[in-house]
Amino acid sequence: MVTEKIKSYSRFSDLQSDLKSGIVTIEDLIHYYTARIKEYQHLNAFLEVFEEEALKRAVEIQEKITNGTAGKLAGMIIGIKDNISYKGHEMTASSKILKGYQAVYSATVVERILAEDAIIIGRLNCDEFAMGASNETSYFGPVKNFADERKVSGGSSGGSAVAVQANLCYASLASDTGGSIRQPAAFCGVVGLKPTYARVSRYGVVAYASSFDQVGPIAKSVEDAALILEVIAGRDPHDATSSSEEVPAYSQKLVHPKKQKIAYIKETLHSEGLDPEIKNNVLSQIEKLRAEGHSVEPVSFEYLDYVVATYYILTTAEASSNLARYDGVHYGYRSNESKDLISTYKKSRSEGFGDEVKRRIMLGTFVLSAGYYDAYYSRAQKVRRLIKEKMDKILEDFDFIITPTTPTPAFNIGEQITDPVVMYLADIFTVGASLAGLPAISIPSGKNSEGLPLGLQVIGKRFNETALLAFSNYFNHLNTDS
């Protein structure tokens, strides 16, 4: 009875109501989720489970609920991506080079969810150093999609998406550099939010590309994503790039939106490689919005063919710098074949990093090199500015931009991993918002003929997550109720 009740929760407000009335307890939740994790451990979503610690914390928070002193997230069982620091716990970024490393401090986002009485149940598998679009580059193996275990989960936050999809935890924290929250959310049929760049502190999160990385929630509903963002957002003195913009009570502002003016990028629907069923799905969503009285118009985005190249030039350049610290000297993996300083660097990095990470480091080093800096890196920065200006211009005339989240549904494990270019093109619809620093969310948009989840991306104005979440919540319910 309790098991079925827990399985049915899709809004945290309903769960909290039952926790307060005693219909379920936090201990019930922990037992349910840990049992599910064991049952579905072959999905490879969790790298480690903090069962004993979670049960101990459950007693403390249950008492707070009884006393009426509990925080906003009391009873929310959360998994965290393996690139987010949690003091005293292992964090590897799913890489051999950090295997066995224990975090010496907690990320700001971790401190903030714990302060509101969330319970962290474990750490979640991801692509190595968050570099990948399928969760196949992890040193610990791929994460399988719960909808079809032959399919990828998406990346880099595949474990975070599957954990929510398969009901292994209630929600998760992940990071998004160019689509790493939104793409797996689409593949797994859950909600994934990338906030505005600088909305959420990056302190304590393993850096991939510092001018892109953002932490955000993966959840079952837009309401829950709004609540989590409300907790983790805001200025952090430890992160100089974090914004001082006021953090609204997002979860209290999910009001039914007035008639909106929405743009869809016509080039996305004519993009080479776009799955026909995804195209038809987006067109049906456009008609649904029009039937509701919203204005939905096509706009041209002439830079679509350049977004992937621009993104990978800039992010690999930043990665080559950020990952220089993993040298076999300071911490992490050190090769047993090392004989001197140079061999320590070479052997430790070549043995400790996986193929995709080494590929991106080398590409980044190349585009930053003296002979090619102007031809690649400098030019990519100029194109990034053009992309940002174009997206800002569209959003001056429209409230939101909608696109497919991904060009295809989840593909077979092993099908594309040997072709980096094909893998990079999986990000074609998500990297635009990342290059422009805009907030974007993927919401479930039904399933294809094979029963695989599809996602729709909604992009909003900078630091206007309030409007983005309110509209996405309404749109999500429109799809759910129809």
N, C-alpha and C positions, 0 to 999 in steps of 0.2 A: 504493500500500500504506500509506504513512505517512498520506496524506490520509484514507483510510477509517478508519484507527486513531484519528486525532485526532477525527474526526466522531463516533466511538462513545462517547467519554468522557462519562459522566453523573455520575461521582463523582471528586472531585479526588484522593482517595487512590489511585485506580487510575492516574491521570495521573502523579502524583508517583512512583509505583513504577516506571513505565516511563521516566520521566526519569532516575531513579537507575540503572536498568539499561542505559540508552543506546538503548532501542528507539525513542524519539523525543528530539529536542532542543528547547530553548526557541526556537532559531532556526527550526526546523520549524514550531512553533506560530505564531510571528509571521508567517511567510510564508503559512501557511494562512489565518489570520484576515484579514490585509490583502488577500489575493486574494478572500476571501469578501466583504469590505466593498466592494471595487471591483465585484464581480459583482452585488451587491445594493444598490448605491448608490441605486437608485431607491426603496428603502424609506424613505430619508431618516432613518435612525436616527442616523448619525454626522454631526456638524457639522465635525469635524476629526480627522485621524488622525495620530498621532505615530510614524510608521513608522521613521524614521531613529533617533530617540531610543530606541525600543523595541528595535531590533536591537542598538544599542550596549549597552543595559542587559542584554540577553539573554546577551551574552558574559560579563559580570561575574557574573551569577547562575549561569550554567552552570558556571563555575569553582567557585563556592561549593558547588554540588551535588556536584561531583567531590571537593571537599575535605571534605565533610561539615559545612560551616558555614552551610548555607542556612537561611533563616527558614521559618516555617510556611506562607507563601503562595508559596514559590519556584516559579516556573513558572505561576502563575495570571495569566492575561491579563485585565485588568479595564478596563471602560469606566466613565467617571464622568459623571454628569448635569451638564448645563451650568450648574448653579447652585452647584457645588462648586469652591472655589478650588484651583488648582494653580499654584504660583509660576512666573512666566515664561511662562505659557500664557494664551491668550485665554479669557475667561469672560463670557458675555453674558446668562445666564438666558433665552436664546432671545428677546431683546428688542432692538429697534432702538436703544433708549436706551442700551444698553451695548455696542453693536457696536464692536469694536476695543479694548475694555478688556482689559488684561493684568493678571492677578492679581499682587499684590506680595508675597503670602505664600501658603502652602499651608494648607488646612483641616486640622484635627487628624486627621480620618479619613484624609486622603491621606497625611499623615506616617506614620501608624500602619501602613497597608498597605504603603507603600514600605519601612518599617523591617523588615517581614517578607518582603521581596523579591518582592512582587507587581510586575507590570509594567502601567503604565497605557498603553493603546493609543490612547486618544482620548477626546473629549468627545461627549456624547450629547444629541440633540435632546429638548426637553421643551416643555410648554405655557409660554407667557410668564410669567416669575416664578412658575412652578409653579401657575398659576391655570387650571385646566381639567380636564376629565374625558375628553378624547379626543385630546389632542395636536394639536388643530387651531388653537390660538391662538398657536402659535409663529410668530415673525416669519419663520422660515426654512421654513415650510410644514409640512403634516401628516406624521406618520409612518404608514406603511402596515403593516397586520397581515400577517405572513408566512403565516398560515394562509389568508388570503383578502385579496388586496391592495385589494379594494374597501372593506374594513372598516377602522375606526379601530383604533389600537393600544391605546387607553385612555390615561388621563392622571392626573397630569401627566407621569409618568415613562415615556412611551410609547417613547422611544428606548432607554431602559435595558432595558425588557422585550423589545422586538423584537430588540435586539442579542443577547440570550441565546437567545431563541426561534429565531432564524435562524442561530445559531452564528457570529456575527460577532465574539464575544469569549466568554471562558469564563464570566464573571460580571460584574455591574455594581453600582455604588453609586448609590443614588437617595435621594430625600427623600419623606417622607409627612407631609402636614398633615391630610388628612381621608380618605385612601384612595389617595394618589398612587403608592404602591408596590403595594398589594394589588389595586386595580382593574385596572391594566394587566397585572399578573401573571396575573389570572384570564382576561382577554381573550386572553392569549398562551400560556396553558397552562404557565406556569413558577411557581416558588416565589418569593413576595414577603413579606418580614418587616418589620413595623413594631415596633421595640422599645418597651419602656416609656418614657414621656416622661422625659428626663434620663438615660437609660441610655447614650446616645451623645452626645458633644460636638457642639454646633451651631457651634462656632467655625470661621469660614471658609466657612459656608454662607449663601447669600443669604437673608435673612429674608423670609418671607411673613407668617406669624402665629407670633410667638415662643413663645407658650404651647402651641403644637401641634406645630411642626416637629420631625421626627426623621429622622435618616439611617438607612438600613437596606440590606440586600443583596437583590438579585434573582439567583437562581441556578437551576441545573437540579435540585438536590436539597436536601432539608432539611439533610443532613449538611454540604453546602458553605455554606449560609446560617449554620449554627451556627458553623462555623470562622471565617467572616468576622466575625460578630458578636463572637466571642471576641477578635479582634484590634482591632476599632474601639471596643469598649465601654470604659467606665471614666471615672474622674474626670479632668477637665481644668482646670487652673488658669485657662485662658483663658475658660472658660465657667462662670460662677457658678451656673448652673442644673444643671450636670452633677452626677450623684450619686456619692457616695463608696462606695456599695454594692460589695461585693466582686464581681469578675467571675469566675464559675466557668469551668472548661474545658468549655464547652458541647459541643464536638465529642467529648469523651471521656465524656460523660454521656448519650448517646443510647440508654439502656437500654430494653428492652422494658417498657412500663408495666404495672402491675398493673391489675385491673379498675377502670375509671374511672366516675365519676358525672358525666354530661354533660347540660347543659341546651340545649334549642333554643328560641328565642323564637318562640312560636306566631304572633304578629302578623306576623313576617316572611314566613311561608308563606301568609298571607291578605292580604298587602299588595297594594294596587291597583297594577297595572303589572308584577307579578311574572310573568316568562315561565313558561308551564306546564311546559316541559321542564326548567327550572331547579328548579321546585318538585318535580317527580317525581325529579329527580336527588338533591336533598337528602333526600327521603323514603327513597329507596333506600339512601343512605349511613347514615341513621339505622337502618334495618333491618339493614344490614351490621354496624354496631357492636353492636346488640343480639344478633345471632347470634354475635358474638365474646365475649359474656358481659358487656358493659358495660351500665350503667344509663343510659338516655337518656329524659329526661322533658321535657314541655313546660313552659315558664314564661311568665308574662305580663310584658310590658314596656310599660306603658301610655304611655310617653313617645315611642314610635317616631314618631308623627306630628309631634313637636316637634324631633327631633334635627337635621334639615336646616336649619330656620329658626334654631335656636340656634347651630348651627355657623357659618352664613354671617353672622349678625349679629356674632359675636365675631371671626371671622377677618378680615372686611372692615374692622372697626374697627382691628384690629392692623395690617392692611396699609396703611391710610390713613396711619398713623403711620410705619411702616417705610419706605414708598416715598416719603416726603417728601424724603428725601436726594437723590433723582434730580431735580435742578432745573435742569440745564443750566449750572450754575456750577462745581461741584466737579469733576465728571468725567462722562464719557459724552457722549451726543448733545447738541448745542446747535444750535438752529434758526438758519438763515441769515437768517431774517426778523426776528430780535431787534433791537430798537432801544434798549431800556432794560432795567432790572432786571425790571420787571413783565412786559414782553413776552417777556423771556428765559424766565421761569418758565412763562408761559402757552403760548407757542409750542413750547418744547422739550418740555414734558410732553404737550401735545396731539398733537404730531407723533411723539414718541418712544415713547409707550405705545400698545399696541393697544386695541381696543374693550373686550375683557373686563377687562383690567387697569384701564382708566379707569372701567368700570362698578363694579368692586369698590371702587376708591378713593372714588368718589362715594357709594356706599352706606355705606361705613365712615365717611366724614365726616358723612353725614346722621345715622347712629345715635349718633354722639358729640356731635352739636350740642346746644346748651343746652336747646332746647325738646323734644328727643326722647331725651335720654340716659336718663332714668328709664324711659320707656315701652319702650325697646328694649334698649339695652346693659345697663343695670342689671338688668332683668328676665331677660335672656338669661343673665347670670352666675348668677342664682338657679336658673334651670332647669338650667344646667350642673351645679350642685352636686347637684340632685335626680337627674339622670342618673347622675352618678358614684356617689352613694350607692346607687341602685337596682342598678347593675351590681356594685358591691362586695358588696351583700347577696346577689345571686344567686351570686356566686363564694364566699361563705361556705358555701353549701350544696352547691355543685357544684365540680368540678375545672376544667371548661371550659364555654364557651358556643360553640355552632356556629350559623352562619347562612350563607345564600348570600353570596358576596362581592359579587355584583352582581345587580340585578333582571333584567337582560337579558344575552344574549351580545353580542359586539362588533356595533355597528350600522354602517350605511354611512357613509362619509365624506361630510360635507355634509348628512346627514339631519336632525340635531338641533341643529346649531351656532347656528341662528337663534332658538332658543327657550331662553333661559337657565334658565327654571324646570325644563324637562325635563332639561336638562344637570345642574342642581344635584341633582335627584332621583336621578341615577345614583349618588350617594354615600350613599344612605339607609341601607345596611347597614354601611358602613365608618366613618361619622363618630362612631358611639356610642363605640367604643373610643378614638378620638382625644379626644373630649370628656372621657372618664374617665381618660385617660392610661395606658391598659392596653396590654399587648403583644398583637399580633394578627398572624396569618399567613394568607396565601391559598395553598392547595395545589391542584394540578390535580385535577379531579374528572370526568375524561372529556370527551366531546364531545357536542354536540347532533346532531340529525338532519342538519344541514347541514355537519357536520364542524368546527364552531367550538368552541374550547376553553371549558370551564366551570371555575369555581373554587369552592372551599368555604373559608369563613373560620372559623378557630379562634381564640377569644379566651381569654387566660389571666390569671392573677393578677399583680398588680403586682410587677415585678422577679423573677418566676418564669419567666423564659425557659427555664430548664433543663427544667422539666416540660412547658412548651408545645412545645419543640422535640422532646423525646423522644416525646411523644404524636403530634405531627404527622409525625415520621419514621416511626413505626410505622403510622400511618393511611395515609400516602402509599404505603408499601410494600404495604399491604393492598390498595389500589386498583391498584397496578402489577402485583402478582402474581396478582390475581384475573382 
